[in-house]
Amino acid sequence: MYQQPRYKRPTMGKAGAIALAAAIVAGCAASTTGGGPRAAAQLEPTRGNTASGRIEFVQQGDRVLITGTLSGLKPGAEHGFHVHEKGDCSAADGMSAGGHFNPLGKPHAHATSERHAGDLPSVRADANGNARYQAEMDIVTVTAGPTSVVGKGLIVHRDPDDYKTQPTGNSGPRIACGVIRAE
């Protein structure tokens, strides 16, 4: 009579279980963000202001998903929000970040491909001065190249962007500054 061989059930041990759990978590994160190259900016208030937050950039094909949270904003207000040409927040007023990031020589604008690469949709604060931000942008990249945001400055302005005034949108003083760094 034929007897089927008995096999010992394989075990993975504690190290294997930890590695498997890490792979599952990484896979879940990649599936929700597209798993592309990432960068982030930690925004800190400029002198006399309270705005701060963290904004993340994730490359998804030919677009970049930008998400994050901000606090310390003027309650209920709209704020201009831009990528600036220099990753330098050393000046107390944020002016060391330079002008808007504009490697393609376009005018300041909104919702058109004929705009600065650094022109982002405005941030709107809730009644408590907090904001959740989400935008999907073309033109910019997280990957290397002339329109990469990595190493650039990210600025929150005091006032709304009118998307018309050249070259800045008349957004007023810089109330928070951060450097966009690859992760």
C-alpha positions as CSV (number, residue, x, y, z in Angstrom):
1,M,0.0,0.0,0.0
2,Y,1.3,3.4,-1.0
3,Q,1.8,6.0,1.8
4,Q,2.2,9.6,1.0
5,P,5.4,11.1,2.4
6,R,4.9,13.4,5.4
7,Y,6.2,16.8,5.0
8,K,7.2,19.1,7.8
9,R,5.4,22.4,7.6
10,P,8.0,25.2,6.9
11,T,8.3,28.0,9.5
12,M,9.7,31.4,8.9
13,G,10.8,32.5,12.4
14,K,10.5,35.9,13.9
15,A,12.9,37.6,11.4
16,G,11.0,36.2,8.5
17,A,7.6,37.3,9.9
18,I,8.9,40.8,10.4
19,A,10.3,40.9,6.8
20,L,7.0,39.6,5.5
21,A,5.0,42.2,7.5
22,A,7.3,45.0,6.2
23,A,6.9,43.9,2.6
24,I,3.1,43.8,3.0
25,V,3.0,47.4,4.5
26,A,5.4,48.6,1.7
27,G,3.2,47.1,-0.9
28,C,0.1,48.7,0.5
29,A,1.7,52.1,0.6
30,A,3.0,51.7,-2.9
31,S,-0.5,50.8,-4.2
32,T,-2.0,54.0,-2.7
33,T,0.7,56.4,-3.8
34,G,1.7,54.8,-7.1
35,G,5.0,53.9,-5.6
36,G,7.0,56.4,-7.7
37,P,9.8,58.6,-6.6
38,R,9.0,60.8,-3.5
39,A,10.0,64.1,-2.0
40,A,8.7,66.2,0.9
41,A,9.0,69.6,2.4
42,Q,8.7,70.4,6.1
43,L,7.2,74.0,6.1
44,E,8.3,76.2,9.0
45,P,6.9,79.7,9.8
46,T,8.8,82.8,8.7
47,R,9.5,85.5,11.3
48,G,6.3,86.7,13.1
49,N,4.1,83.9,11.5
50,T,2.7,80.6,12.7
51,A,2.0,78.6,9.5
52,S,3.7,75.2,9.3
53,G,3.1,71.8,7.8
54,R,4.3,68.9,5.7
55,I,3.8,68.5,2.0
56,E,4.6,65.3,0.1
57,F,5.3,64.9,-3.7
58,V,4.9,61.5,-5.4
59,Q,5.7,61.0,-9.0
60,Q,2.9,59.0,-10.8
61,G,3.8,58.6,-14.4
62,D,3.9,62.0,-16.0
63,R,2.1,63.7,-13.1
64,V,3.0,64.5,-9.5
65,L,0.5,64.0,-6.6
66,I,1.0,66.7,-4.0
67,T,-0.6,66.1,-0.6
68,G,-0.2,67.3,3.0
69,T,-1.5,69.2,5.9
70,L,-0.9,72.8,7.2
71,S,-1.7,74.6,10.4
72,G,-1.3,78.1,11.8
73,L,-3.0,79.7,8.8
74,K,-5.5,82.6,8.9
75,P,-8.8,80.9,9.6
76,G,-11.0,80.7,6.5
77,A,-8.5,82.4,4.3
78,E,-7.0,81.4,0.9
79,H,-3.2,81.5,0.6
80,G,-1.0,81.5,-2.5
81,F,1.2,78.4,-2.7
82,H,4.2,78.1,-4.9
83,V,7.4,76.2,-5.6
84,H,10.2,78.7,-5.6
85,E,13.6,78.5,-7.5
86,K,15.9,78.1,-4.5
87,G,15.9,75.5,-1.7
88,D,17.0,78.2,0.8
89,C,14.8,79.2,3.8
90,S,17.6,80.9,5.7
91,A,16.1,84.5,5.4
92,A,13.7,85.3,8.2
93,D,11.1,86.5,5.7
94,G,11.6,83.5,3.3
95,M,13.0,85.7,0.5
96,S,16.1,83.6,0.2
97,A,13.9,81.0,-1.7
98,G,14.0,83.4,-4.7
99,G,11.2,83.8,-7.2
100,H,8.7,81.3,-8.5
101,F,10.2,78.1,-10.1
102,N,10.0,78.9,-13.8
103,P,12.5,76.8,-15.8
104,L,10.4,76.9,-19.0
105,G,10.0,80.7,-19.1
106,K,6.2,80.8,-18.9
107,P,3.9,83.6,-17.4
108,H,2.3,83.3,-14.0
109,A,-1.1,81.6,-14.4
110,H,-3.4,78.9,-13.2
111,A,-5.0,75.7,-14.7
112,T,-3.1,76.0,-18.0
113,S,0.1,74.4,-19.4
114,E,1.3,78.0,-20.1
115,R,2.3,78.7,-16.5
116,H,5.3,78.7,-14.2
117,A,6.2,75.1,-13.2
118,G,5.9,76.3,-9.6
119,D,2.4,77.7,-9.8
120,L,0.2,75.5,-7.5
121,P,-3.4,75.7,-6.6
122,S,-4.0,77.9,-3.5
123,V,-4.4,76.5,0.0
124,R,-7.7,77.2,1.8
125,A,-7.7,77.2,5.6
126,D,-10.7,75.9,7.6
127,A,-12.3,77.9,10.4
128,N,-9.4,76.7,12.7
129,G,-6.6,77.8,10.4
130,N,-5.8,74.2,9.3
131,A,-5.8,72.8,5.8
132,R,-5.5,69.5,4.0
133,Y,-3.9,69.9,0.6
134,Q,-4.2,67.7,-2.5
135,A,-3.4,68.5,-6.1
136,E,-2.2,66.6,-9.1
137,M,0.2,68.6,-11.2
138,D,1.7,68.3,-14.7
139,I,4.9,70.1,-15.8
140,V,6.8,69.4,-12.5
141,T,8.6,66.1,-11.7
142,V,10.2,64.5,-8.7
143,T,12.6,62.7,-10.9
144,A,15.8,64.4,-12.2
145,G,15.4,67.0,-15.0
146,P,14.8,70.7,-15.6
147,T,11.3,70.7,-14.0
148,S,12.2,68.7,-10.9
149,V,11.0,70.2,-7.6
150,V,13.7,68.4,-5.6
151,G,16.0,71.0,-4.0
152,K,13.5,73.8,-4.6
153,G,11.7,76.0,-2.0
154,L,8.0,75.7,-1.1
155,I,6.3,78.8,0.0
156,V,2.9,79.6,1.6
157,H,1.9,83.3,1.1
158,R,-0.3,85.4,3.4
159,D,-2.8,86.4,0.6
160,P,-4.7,84.7,-2.1
161,D,-3.1,84.3,-5.6
162,D,-4.9,86.3,-8.2
163,Y,-3.2,84.2,-10.9
164,K,-2.9,87.3,-13.1
165,T,-0.3,89.7,-11.6
166,Q,3.1,89.0,-13.2
167,P,5.3,87.4,-12.1
168,T,4.0,86.6,-8.6
169,G,0.2,86.6,-8.4
170,N,0.1,89.4,-5.8
171,S,0.1,86.8,-3.0
172,G,1.8,89.0,-0.4
173,P,4.5,88.1,2.2
174,R,5.8,84.6,2.7
175,I,4.4,83.1,5.9
176,A,6.0,79.6,5.7
177,C,9.0,78.1,3.9
178,G,10.4,74.6,3.4
179,V,12.9,72.9,1.2
180,I,11.7,70.0,-1.0
181,R,13.9,67.0,-0.4
182,A,14.0,63.6,-2.0
183,E,12.9,60.8,0.3
